Every structure is written in C-alpha cells, then in structure tokens.
Amino acid sequence: METDVIIIGASAAGLMCAIEAGKRGRRVIVLDHANKPGKKILMSGGGRCNFTNYQISADNFLSHNPHFCKSALSRYTQWDFIALVDRHHIPWHEKAHGQLFCDHSARDILNMLLEECRQYQVDIQLNCTIERVEKPDARFELTTSRGGFQADSLVIASGGLSIPKMCASPFGYRIAQQFGHPIQPTRAALVPFTLQPQDKARFADLTGVSVDSRVSFHNTAFRENILFTHRGLSGPAILQISSYWQAGEPITINLLPDQDLLTCLAEQQRQHPQSKLKTVLGQLLPKRLVAVLFEPALLDSPLQHLSRHQFQEISEQLQHWQLIPAGTEGYRTAEVTLGGVDCDALSSRTMESRHVPGLYFIGEVVDVTGWLGGYNFQWAWSSGWVAGQVV
Ligand SMILES: Cc1cc2nc3c(=O)[nH]c(=O)nc-3n(C[C@H](O)[C@H](O)[C@H](O)COP(=O)(O)OP(=O)(O)OC[C@H]3O[C@@H](n4cnc5c(N)ncnc54)[C@H](O)[C@@H]3O)c2cc1C
C-alpha cells in the first residue's frame, strides 16, 4: 500500500501528528501493534487524563539538550490544546499546580483525537506488527503483519519503555539505531522508590501514610505529598524527584516544610514543659510515622527533660531526613522513560532527523521527559503538532 505518511504509534503524539497531516490533505496511515489506540491516554491521570498544565516552560522538562523542547512547546502551546478540548465541549478542571484534568474520563480526550482522525480520513490500523523498516531510495518501505507499506514520511511515535503491559516496546530506539541515530541512556522516571531491607522493615506499618513534604536531590526540590506503600515510597513528590535521582545517593526529605521546628519545640518547652515529645510531634505529623522515627523512651520524655541538642537532632531527623533508596520500581510502574532518541540528531522545529530525510521522532521516544503534571502529554501534543505541519 502506498501513502504519503506512515506514523507508528496510535497514541498521544502519533494521533496529534496524524490529525495535523490529515488537515493538510496528506494521506496518513497510523500503525500500532496494540489492539486498541491510546491505551496510555486511557490510564493516565488516574483515568481522568492530566492533559496539560497552565504553566509550561522548558524548565519543566529533562533532556540532554534542555533548549530542544522550546520551539515545539512555543508553536503548539497548552492554550492551543485547551482550545481543542473546548471545541469538543469536554468538561475539565484545574487541580493543584495548574494541572488540568477531564471532569469525567480520559476517554473524552481519546475520543476527541479519534473523531478528528476520522474527520481528516486518517487510516488507523491496529494489531499490526512491524517486521522490517527499510529505505532503499527516497521512500520508506515497511514489512508488517498487515502487508507492505510505502510512504514518503515515516514518523516514529512509539513511546518509551514504561508499562510493558500497555504495549510499550523499544521499537523507536531500534529504528533510531538502525538509521544511525544516537540514543541517550534510558531509565524509568516518575517512578516509586524501593527501600533498603532495614528501611522496608522499619516502615512496613506505615502503608497508606501520606505527608506533605519537600523532597530534594542536589539542587532540585519538589513540595508535594510523599506516600508510604507496602513496596516503598511513592506520592507525587517522590515520583518527581525520581527523575533526578542518581542510584546510590540520598534524597533529602523535609517532613515539616512550613515549620521552624527548633523554635517551635523551644516555644512548646517554655509554655508546656510537661508535655511529652510524642504529644507535640503528634500534632504536627501522623502519629504512626512519629512512632517509627523515634525511640519510645524519647517520645515519652517531657519536653522539660530534653536538651537543645536533642531538639536539634529531632529537627534534623524530621526536616533533613536523608534516605538512600534501594532503587526504583522500574518500568513496570514508571509513568515515563527518561532519555531516548538524542535531540541533537533532530530538528527542534520539525522533529525531522538530521541524518535521514523524511524520518521523524515525536513524543516520549525522544529524549525529552516532563515533570508529573500534564507536561508529558503537552510534549506529545506539541511535538506531534509540529511534525504534522511538515510530514
Ligand atoms: C500510568 C500512567 C499515567 C500517566 N498519566 C499522565 C498524565 O496524567 N499526564 C501526562 O502528561 N502524562 C501522563 N503519563 C505519561 C504519558 O502517558 C506519556 O508520556 C504519553 O502517553 C506519551 O505519548 P506517546 O504518544 O509518545 O507514547 P505512548 O502513549 O506510549 O504511545 C505509543 C504507542 O506506540 C505503540 N507501539 C509501541 N511499540 C510499538 C511497536 N513495536 N509497533 C507498533 N506500535 C508500537 C503503542 O502500542 C502505543 O499505542 C502517564 C503514563 C502512565 C504510564
């Protein structure tokens, strides 16, 4: 089958690119090995798809080349995507930190994309295994389980490695390598931490405890909740810092980010000298957590018996808690893949390969990784849109 554009990956980036190319009158075929399109869209944002964020800037993305994402993000912005969502009368709301979610279901976003694809006669073929990709001349030739395809432009929108159960595959990296593109090393990001055995045993009873915290690694910090789970540590602040964390190094957790704990303890000591430490700390933090972090004898001490040095140690423990994670839960639960197709080999304006004319990479397969909060979808929309203008 001959066509103008073949896109591999029928999800966020691929469908956006298909719509835009379709609008320009290009004949577009989207191939996907999954049995349904947009599986990750459907599971995103707890089923409500955090589809973008009011505040988008290059600072919200990690990449070997931190400037690369600027062009696409400025040409197709969060406001453009919000306008599209509004044109389809999809109800949405803002949550904390400018994050925008569907009121009802992530399916609204997928249906919107599929409706636009229908409008521009995009042909989506599912259950399609791509066996071979070749470029004997100016055109690309694909051998697949659904037969042979030829096209002028080939767009790789096959995503990263996270959640293999949702049909993630290293396909995009393999194609990049086949055509001589460098890959920035990949690893799981926006992912919960696992704990060292002694920490795991110590925190075993804290499953479900959530604490508003400031979590930092080197110069990067996030202020959101952390969550103790039966496997380790999760919650938005942990997922965010996981993208920056380097194995073997400690993260720092401030469990009382708004408090000057030392002053607070000294004040309490003056006003309520007979109060026990556990009573004071129990007013600031979940009691179960306090009970795990300190010895019972210390917790039962009246404040009047505690020294300033002890107050300093308590403050240090709660506000400068250094924890070395054992690792992460890996691609099984990670929201995204850090690293990917090296940006330096792509045009930031069009996402076209600098080495192979007609070959494009968009979305998560590229070495651009957003923070938690709608940034990864915005990258998928923006990079898909810019490629869609030229393929
Ligand atoms: C649980 C979860 C929740 C998330 N929530 C959010 C959120 O709320 N907000 C946000 O911004 N981001 C969220 N993300 C991240 C976001 O889903 C991704 O960044 C985004 O989907 C990337 O879009 P993409 O089109 O590049 O890749 P994907 O959405 O991963 O799509 C890739 C497509 O390529 C297909 N494919 C893969 N390999 C092959 C192959 N070999 N042959 C043919 N087809 C192939 C796949 O089947 C898939 O359809 C979440 C991720 C997860 C896992």
PDBQT file of the ligand as one rigid body, heavy atoms in Angstrom, charges set to zero:
ROOT
HETATM    1  C1  LIG A 401       0.017   5.218  34.443  1.00  0.00    +0.000 C 
HETATM    2  C2  LIG A 401       0.407   6.429  33.643  1.00  0.00    +0.000 A 
HETATM    3  C3  LIG A 401      -0.247   7.619  33.870  1.00  0.00    +0.000 A 
HETATM    4  C4  LIG A 401       0.143   8.761  33.168  1.00  0.00    +0.000 A 
HETATM    5  N1  LIG A 401      -0.530   9.926  33.395  1.00  0.00    +0.000 NA
HETATM    6  C5  LIG A 401      -0.155  11.041  32.717  1.00  0.00    +0.000 A 
HETATM    7  C6  LIG A 401      -0.880  12.251  32.884  1.00  0.00    +0.000 A 
HETATM    8  O1  LIG A 401      -1.916  12.303  33.553  1.00  0.00    +0.000 OA
HETATM    9  N2  LIG A 401      -0.404  13.363  32.249  1.00  0.00    +0.000 N 
HETATM   10  C7  LIG A 401       0.711  13.331  31.418  1.00  0.00    +0.000 A 
HETATM   11  O2  LIG A 401       1.086  14.372  30.866  1.00  0.00    +0.000 OA
HETATM   12  N3  LIG A 401       1.365  12.180  31.203  1.00  0.00    +0.000 NA
HETATM   13  C8  LIG A 401       0.956  11.048  31.819  1.00  0.00    +0.000 A 
HETATM   14  N4  LIG A 401       1.618   9.876  31.579  1.00  0.00    +0.000 N 
HETATM   15  C9  LIG A 401       2.684   9.857  30.560  1.00  0.00    +0.000 C 
HETATM   16  C10 LIG A 401       2.038   9.819  29.153  1.00  0.00    +0.000 C 
HETATM   17  O3  LIG A 401       1.072   8.788  29.130  1.00  0.00    +0.000 OA
HETATM   18  C11 LIG A 401       3.077   9.574  28.072  1.00  0.00    +0.000 C 
HETATM   19  O4  LIG A 401       4.146  10.478  28.210  1.00  0.00    +0.000 OA
HETATM   20  C12 LIG A 401       2.436   9.733  26.697  1.00  0.00    +0.000 C 
HETATM   21  O5  LIG A 401       1.420   8.775  26.526  1.00  0.00    +0.000 OA
HETATM   22  C13 LIG A 401       3.463   9.592  25.585  1.00  0.00    +0.000 C 
HETATM   23  O6  LIG A 401       2.795   9.645  24.375  1.00  0.00    +0.000 OA
HETATM   24  P1  LIG A 401       3.400   8.926  23.088  1.00  0.00    +0.000 P 
HETATM   25  O7  LIG A 401       2.340   9.021  22.052  1.00  0.00    +0.000 OA
HETATM   26  O8  LIG A 401       4.747   9.455  22.802  1.00  0.00    +0.000 OA
HETATM   27  O9  LIG A 401       3.626   7.407  23.514  1.00  0.00    +0.000 OA
HETATM   28  P2  LIG A 401       2.535   6.255  24.069  1.00  0.00    +0.000 P 
HETATM   29  O10 LIG A 401       1.371   6.973  24.603  1.00  0.00    +0.000 OA
HETATM   30  O11 LIG A 401       3.361   5.421  24.921  1.00  0.00    +0.000 OA
HETATM   31  O12 LIG A 401       2.131   5.556  22.726  1.00  0.00    +0.000 OA
HETATM   32  C14 LIG A 401       2.991   4.740  21.983  1.00  0.00    +0.000 C 
HETATM   33  C15 LIG A 401       2.172   3.905  21.036  1.00  0.00    +0.000 C 
HETATM   34  O13 LIG A 401       3.067   3.163  20.215  1.00  0.00    +0.000 OA
HETATM   35  C16 LIG A 401       2.640   1.827  20.161  1.00  0.00    +0.000 C 
HETATM   36  N5  LIG A 401       3.819   0.970  19.928  1.00  0.00    +0.000 N 
HETATM   37  C17 LIG A 401       4.846   0.747  20.790  1.00  0.00    +0.000 A 
HETATM   38  N6  LIG A 401       5.695  -0.120  20.257  1.00  0.00    +0.000 NA
HETATM   39  C18 LIG A 401       5.218  -0.450  19.028  1.00  0.00    +0.000 A 
HETATM   40  C19 LIG A 401       5.653  -1.333  18.005  1.00  0.00    +0.000 A 
HETATM   41  N7  LIG A 401       6.759  -2.069  18.153  1.00  0.00    +0.000 N 
HETATM   42  N8  LIG A 401       4.906  -1.454  16.899  1.00  0.00    +0.000 NA
HETATM   43  C20 LIG A 401       3.761  -0.739  16.745  1.00  0.00    +0.000 A 
HETATM   44  N9  LIG A 401       3.281   0.100  17.687  1.00  0.00    +0.000 NA
HETATM   45  C21 LIG A 401       4.018   0.253  18.806  1.00  0.00    +0.000 A 
HETATM   46  C22 LIG A 401       1.968   1.556  21.481  1.00  0.00    +0.000 C 
HETATM   47  O14 LIG A 401       1.059   0.480  21.411  1.00  0.00    +0.000 OA
HETATM   48  C23 LIG A 401       1.287   2.899  21.754  1.00  0.00    +0.000 C 
HETATM   49  O15 LIG A 401      -0.025   2.934  21.220  1.00  0.00    +0.000 OA
HETATM   50  C24 LIG A 401       1.219   8.703  32.233  1.00  0.00    +0.000 A 
HETATM   51  C25 LIG A 401       1.853   7.484  31.995  1.00  0.00    +0.000 A 
HETATM   52  C26 LIG A 401       1.451   6.347  32.674  1.00  0.00    +0.000 A 
HETATM   53  C27 LIG A 401       2.148   5.056  32.375  1.00  0.00    +0.000 C 
ENDROOT
TORSDOF 0
